[in-house]
Amino acid sequence: MDKKTLGKRIQKYRERARLSQESLAEKIECSAIFISYIERGEKAPGLDTLIKLSNELNVSVDILLGKELKGYTNAKLHDIEIRLKGLPSREQYKILEVIDAAIMIELNYYNEKDSDEK
């Protein structure tokens, strides 16, 4: 993965967490300038810093690196479907409504982000 792509991902998750570069830097014990360099793709974080970023931004390292496991997603969805079917219909409906709302929030976030970049 190139440094620019990694930097954009880190910036996306930092903004989603509503953290400034300064506050993120303080939390992971580095400088705000270094965070800026990372987000612009001028520097890459070391492994220790990448793990700290992952923990602070509440996103796995594989996602930050763009190595999300597609098989994992399918397996996870299948597991959720099986467990959901074990619940009463009313509870299934409640959970599906929560999932639908979460998806809508994410879609709105990405749509706003896309329109800001254009």
C-alpha positions in Angstrom: 0.0 0.0 0.0 1.2 3.4 -0.8 1.6 6.1 1.9 -1.0 8.4 0.4 -3.7 5.8 0.5 -2.8 4.8 4.1 -2.8 8.5 5.1 -6.3 9.1 3.6 -7.7 6.1 5.5 -6.2 7.3 8.7 -7.6 10.8 8.1 -11.0 9.3 7.3 -11.2 7.4 10.6 -9.7 10.3 12.6 -12.5 12.6 11.3 -15.1 9.9 11.9 -13.9 9.7 15.5 -14.2 13.5 15.6 -10.6 14.0 16.6 -8.3 16.8 15.6 -4.8 16.0 14.5 -3.6 17.5 17.8 -5.9 15.4 20.0 -5.0 12.2 18.1 -1.3 13.0 18.4 -1.6 13.5 22.1 -3.5 10.3 22.6 -0.9 8.2 20.7 2.1 10.2 22.1 3.5 11.8 18.9 3.4 15.2 17.3 0.5 16.8 15.4 3.0 17.5 12.6 3.8 13.8 12.3 0.0 13.0 12.0 -0.2 15.7 9.3 2.8 14.1 7.5 1.1 10.7 7.7 -2.3 11.9 6.4 -0.6 13.7 3.5 1.3 10.5 2.6 4.7 12.1 3.3 5.7 9.7 6.0 4.5 6.2 7.1 3.9 5.3 10.7 6.0 2.5 12.2 4.3 -0.7 13.5 4.0 0.6 17.0 2.4 3.9 15.9 0.1 2.0 13.5 -1.2 -0.2 16.3 -1.7 2.9 18.5 -3.6 4.6 15.7 -5.7 1.5 15.1 -6.6 1.3 18.8 -7.4 5.0 19.2 -9.5 5.1 16.0 -11.2 1.9 16.9 -10.5 0.3 13.5 -8.4 -2.8 12.8 -4.9 -2.5 11.3 -6.0 -4.7 8.3 -8.7 -2.1 7.4 -6.2 0.8 7.7 -3.9 -1.1 5.4 -6.7 -1.9 3.0 -6.4 -5.6 3.6 -9.9 -6.2 4.8 -10.7 -9.9 4.5 -13.7 -10.3 2.2 -14.3 -13.9 3.3 -14.6 -12.6 6.9 -17.4 -10.3 5.9 -19.4 -13.2 4.3 -18.7 -15.5 7.2 -19.7 -12.8 9.7 -23.0 -12.0 7.8 -23.8 -15.7 7.8 -23.1 -16.1 11.5 -25.3 -13.0 12.2 -28.1 -14.5 10.1 -28.1 -17.8 11.9 -28.2 -16.1 15.3 -30.9 -13.6 14.2 -33.1 -16.5 13.1 -32.9 -17.9 16.6 -34.8 -14.8 18.0 -38.5 -14.1 18.0 -39.8 -12.1 15.0 -40.3 -9.0 17.0 -36.7 -9.0 18.2 -35.4 -9.7 14.7 -37.3 -6.7 13.5 -35.8 -4.4 16.2 -32.3 -5.6 15.4 -32.8 -5.2 11.6 -34.0 -1.7 12.2 -30.9 -0.8 14.2 -28.7 -2.3 11.5 -30.6 -0.4 8.8 -30.1 2.9 10.7 -26.4 2.2 11.1 -26.0 1.5 7.4 -27.9 4.7 6.6 -25.6 6.8 8.9 -22.5 5.3 7.2 -23.9 5.9 3.7 -24.7 9.5 4.6 -21.2 10.0 5.9 -19.6 8.6 2.8 -22.0 10.6 0.5 -21.2 13.8 2.4 -17.5 13.1 2.2 -17.7 12.4 -1.5 -19.6 15.6 -2.2 -17.0 17.6 -0.2 -14.2 16.2 -2.2 -15.8 17.1 -5.6 
